[in-house]
């Protein structure tokens, strides 16, 4: 009787331990994640590879929309994360590093790689591609979700 009880306890402990260690397939995916704050979740308008800390979308594509835009680089996200623009639109970005670490604004598609020290800012002139997306990221913190993209209307 004691042996049967001991075996039952061991089996129950093993089952509970496996249940606690199992992972939900939704959480173990390496696809894009979206995060905007404790109570708000935003869907990304375009898919980027890896983790993305999504702080929202800004639309500058409309007629009369400003072509000057402030982009905040912080620890470890860009705000806004996605920017909707018109094909061929010329935009001047003022990228402000509001974080405590050095960040970059890097976009191979747009041929841009600007390093920005903490509490500093840089201005970058960008011409949007005629279609598709133009992703950007911080070279130092991309794996922490610090990336975003322009997307065309």
N, C-alpha and C positions, 0 to 999 in steps of 0.2 A: 504494500500500500504506500509506504513512504517513497519507494523507488518510482512508482507511477506518479505521485504528486511532484516529486523533484523533476521528473522529465517534463511534466506539464508546465511547471514554472519556467524551465529553460526554454521550452518552445514558445510560450507566451512572451517571454522577454525578447527572444529573437524576432518574433513577428512585430512587436511594438517597435523595436529598434530599427528594423527595415522600413517600417512605415514612416518613422521620423526622418530617416535618411533619404527617402525617395524624393525625386524632383518632379515637378510638374513640367510637362513638355513646353508649356507656354513661357515658363520662366527660364528655361535652359537654352532657348533659341539665341542665335547670334544675330538675328535680324534687327532692324531699326527699332529702337525704343523711343517713346515720347514722354517727356516729363516737363510740366510747366509749373508745378507747385503742389502744395499738399492736397488741395481739393479739386484742382482743375486738370483735365487731361485733354490734349489737343492732338488731332490726327495730322501727321506730316503730309504736306501736299505732294512731295516726291520722296522716293525711297533712296536712302543712302546706306552704304555698307557699314555695318558695325553699330555701335551705340551712338545715339544722338540725343543730346539734352535739348529738347524743343521748348523754346521760350516764345514761340508764336511766329506769325506771318505778317509781313507788311506789304501792302499792294501799292506800288508806285507806277503801275502800268496805265492808269487812266489819263484821259486828256486833262491837262492842267496839273497833273501830279508832279510833286516836287522831284527834281533830279538831284537834289542834295539830300543825303540821308545819313543820320548818325547811327553807327553800328557799335554797340557796346561789346567789348571783349572782357569777360570776367572769369573767375575761377569756378567752373570750367565749362563755359557756354558762350554763345553769341546771342545777342538780343537786338533785333529779331533774328531768328534762326533761318527763316526762309523769306525770300524777297521775290515777289511777283513783279516782273518787268515786261516791257514791250520789246519785241525783237529789234535789235539795233539801237536801242535807247542808250544814251550817254548818261552816266550817273557818277556823281562825285560822292564817295564815301568818306566820312570822317570817322575813323575807327579809334575809339577811346578804350584804353586798357584800364578798367576799373578794378582789376584784381591785384593780388599781391605778387603774382609770378609774371615773368616775361612771357608774352604770347606772340604768335605770328598770325598773319592773314595770308594764307597760301592757297593759290588756285592755279594749278598747271594749265587748265583750259584757258584762263585769262592771262597767263604769263605774269603772275603777280606773286611775290614772296616778300612781305614786309614784316620786320620784327618790331614789336612795340613793347617798350619798357613799362613797368608799373607807373600809373599816374601820368602817362604820356599819351599823345594821340598822333595819328598820321592821316594825311589825306591821300586818297587813291582815286584816280580817274579810271572808270571802267566803261567799256562799250559792250553791251549785251550781245551774245551770239544771236543769230537769226532764228534759231529754234533750239528746242531741248532744254538742257539744264547746264549750269556751270557751278560745280561744287567748290566749296572752300573749306579750310580747316586750319587748326593750329598745329604746326609740326610737332610741338612738344606735348600736346594734350589731346590729340585726336582720339586716342583709345579711351579717354575719359569722357567722350561724348561731345567734345568741342569741335563741331563741324556744322555746316549749313549749306545752303544753295540758293542761287538765283534760278528761277524757272520762268519760261516765256508763256505769254498768253496765247 
